[in-house]
Amino acid sequence: MEIQGSCLCGAIRYAVRLPFDKFLYCHCSRCRKTTGTPHASNAIVAPDALRWLAGQQNVQRYDLPTARSFSSAFCKTCGAPMPRLTRSGKRVIVPAGSLDSDPDEKPACHAHWASRAGWYSDDPALPKFDGDAF
């Protein structure tokens, strides 16, 4: 089974074959910086599980020069995070927020938990709103 994903502006579309090899939240400082959030929500798949449907030429890749393996990929038009092949070429990191439908899987773990942002709270008692809270 495949599900599809896309960027915010719709210039890039892709399909990914399920099931994911891994599905996790990553709290490392690099993932926080590249997403602007307390953690990245990433699905990991084999390279042959990703199929570009449109706009692959609009994907911009950034390899962090000071890191052995960290990279990011995003839409050149809207900046939305997009799937990327790891530098080793053995895995594809799929930003779960770019998926267009529910994969019927849930993240299995929190990676780099000790590196989480000091302000991060996973308090289930925090109020929840169906719309804007500001």
C-alpha positions, 0 to 999 in steps of 0.5 A: 500500500502507498500513501502520498505526500506533498509540500505546502504549495503543491509543487512537489508530490511523492508516494511512499510504500508502507509499512515504514521501517521506523517511525519516530520523534527525534529531539536532537538539536539539528532536527529541532533547528531544521523543523523549528519544532520541539522534535522532528516526526520522521518515517524511515523507509528504504530508497525503493519505497519512495516514488516522486510523482511531481516536482522532484526538481524543486527539492533543495538539499542541504548537507550540514558540512560539520556533520558526518551524516545530517542533511535536510531537504525542502521545497525551493518555493515554499520551504516545506520539509521534504523526503531526503536520501541519507548520505549513505544512500541506505535510507530515506527520511520522510517528514511525517508532516508532509504526508497527505493522509494518515499512515495508520501507524504511530511513532514507536519512540522518542530518539535523542530524548536527553537532547530534548528542548528544556521548554518541551512539555509532553504534559497530557493535561495541557489544554487542547483547542480545535482552532487557534489558541492565540 
